[in-house]
Amino acid sequence: MDEMSELLLLIFYCALLGSGVGFLPGC
């Protein structure tokens, strides 16, 4: 994957899990 896709994945997981679980710091 290119950097763009990886960044989108990070944002996606951040929105999906970061709000409820919060194991991703800075999200």
Buried (B, 14 or more C-beta within 10 A) or exposed (E): EEEEEEEEEEEEBEEEEBEEEEEEEEB
